[in-house]
């Protein structure tokens, strides 16, 4: 450092010391001599300390404004069907996320004119507007009214997203500090985008797109100018300006916004006047978002998503009601509608002429207003024009019914047991309502793709809105004779063939000293003779099934049943006739394994899940395809996915079982399906009582199962059988979705030999061909190698041949004796003739 620089530095240090001593001396002298100075100094010090303390208390725990750079608002989960179309959303609020460029410029101008005309120029706080808000606050002290104004759009973003809506001066100060910080982190466009997506606007709507749908049933890009102005008035008081009783106030406020837009140069005075002359044009109800009537299926999707990701934002970033997930499901809406309608038709068909079965719920009028109780029950129905209501009055042969909108109507067709407080279904007729009955009997239906395990349709009762209990997945019922194919499959694995003769006779066995002897009999008591195993399955003969099960070993039978996922049972013979509990889902998945040559897939309702940015975060098919995404072909064979699923049955056994089950449709207990003219397989089931009736079956592409019964099992009546009630439900399902059934035949796997046999005797046939007629005596039968019946001939032909051989032998013997007496013995000639005969 130079001398000149050193001297300059010394000079400034000298001046600082001198001036500091002067100030200190001045303060000390005035502190000693002047009381007013002392009080002023103390007050200034306290003020500075107060400001520092206040700043620390207010700003110390403020959230970091930079978190808004990665802010992800709560968004609903959107559910797509098998065709990629949206079928439902899991949402508790209306929210739609848009980008800044998606908002019409005049919509942005409407909000800045109404809320923050200096938005594009201020640094987060508008001090002019703040001064007015302070005056408003002071004027309303003690009145109970809430002061308004003073918050810029940036402050509202801070309030809505980061600091909350507490009404206090402290919150306002925190909001101002944070707004200043936000302006230093985000651009004005980013702030406006957050604001227009997050602002609460009433009718459970957050953001302008959701509000545009809720109030005008339009997207933001389709709004008229006066509609944009109306949305801009809502942030001040959404629950006030959105109600009919405040129509005039909302109209006045909307016109004020239009005037502000004209004053700020966004529109002309003429445009403002034209728009002010228009009514608000609000809609009572927006067109609902497309939602398939698949409550049972969608509830299963929701349950699985919540198990994986949680319900709300507190449970994680991918929660069902805040994570903004996109979920691809296997729901086929055409099949789902057919499943719903077919099951309902079957339940109503059974219930016909059985009268009113009682209310679906009851309301106690002493617990509060009936309308509120009815609304909070969330009971409804989507069938024809039926509605759920409550009986409000009953006086002899007259009664009234009330609905959630508060309206009451006369009620007709009154059952004797009907009383006030009963929640019932009714249908309109003129200006009255007629009592209807939801069938007491219920059931479940499920359809699956056997090649993938994807569940295509699911109906767990008459209507999901009447109760969420899913009888397709949650109801444990006895499957009855639908279990028999797996008993016969066990027999095929243990030496039986479809042509094996099995006795159809009473089977008894000793259970021990406590239980004694147990005897099995056929349904209806008929029995006798021996028949082919195929015939026993087609006609669902209990005794033949027991003989097959016991000869194959019940241990082996229950292992097969367990292996295909139906259930874990003890090796008791009753389980071979369907005495164990299972579900429709398990039975359909087991039959799917039969169709897919013994390969079984995990049943799924969700194909894959994407986060809000489109990234796949879960998928059902976890197979890895190495090399599938290579940039250039490496010259090696094409990459192939590994086989999916678990081999639970011998492919040949599975096909033999399916081939026999085709006969159930052609000439057995499911013959009601034969006129569909499709390659179908299946099996009916009827449990003891009967308490349940079943059918499970389908095609190579779709396997479906249905059961019907009371939730508290009881006798359905002796006429109730799987072939008379359950199979017709499946038949209607196929008829309503005929375009989904391509008529593809069941293909035999490698190792199956198709042989002509007599279907009654099981004998092999050589002189005739199958005609294709259902009741033809000669059919093609499927056998494993070296198990087909041997060549047979008629007994009289055998006897005739034997007599001919004996006669020839005697003639040769006589000739030989004659020759030996004259010429000597000639054994060579005899051997040659013998060889010729054989």
FENGI-V115539 format. One record per helix or strand. SS is the DSSP state (helix for helix, strand for strand). FROM is the first residue (numbers start at 1). TO is the last residue. Records with the same first field share a line. If there is no record, write none. Layout:
# FENGI-V115539
SS->FROM-TO + FROM-TO
This chain:
# FENGI-V115539
helix->3-33 + 35-59 + 65-70 + 100-102 + 105-115 + 127-139 + 153-163 + 169-185 + 188-198 + 208-216 + 220-222 + 225-236 + 238-241 + 244-263 + 269-276 + 295-309 + 313-315 + 333-351 + 365-367 + 370-377 + 464-466 + 480-492 + 533-538 + 542-552 + 554-563 + 573-577 + 584-595 + 651-667 + 671-676 + 722-736 + 738-740 + 795-823 + 827-837
strand->75-75 + 77-80 + 86-90 + 94-95 + 200-200 + 205-206 + 323-323 + 326-329 + 361-362 + 386-395 + 398-402 + 408-412 + 422-429 + 432-436 + 442-448 + 454-459 + 477-478 + 501-503 + 507-510 + 517-520 + 530-532 + 581-582 + 599-600 + 604-604 + 606-610 + 616-619 + 646-647 + 681-686 + 692-698 + 703-709 + 752-758 + 764-764 + 778-784
